Amino acid sequence: MTRTRTAQSSPITCRDDLTFTSRDDCGRMVNWPCNNAGVAADWEKGLAFFDDEIAELSANNETAAYEAIRFAITGMGSRTTNLERGFAEAMAKAATLGLRAMRNTAERFTPIDFDGE
């Protein structure tokens, strides 16, 4: 289950501050919500996890943001190999760099509709 952030929530400075992470009974980090039922409202929630929480974490601690992205991506699947781990690492690096660029006034990317292959 994910926690809810409020306007009064403290700044996001580490992965434990993210609403979509938790700790198991042994204190190990759970990087992504397990057994998510998947409802329509989750689309906006997923966007907010990144646009709000990861972006704030990146502004405070880029390495923690990189790790949060990398481990969330691999946590979404039930099985990962070096193929998925390598891809997730590259995506996390690119996303963290993109967040830095956006903090330095780079324009946000908006995909265009494309009907081709």
Order of alpha helices (4+ residues) and beta strands (2+ residues): beta-beta-alpha-alpha-alpha-alpha
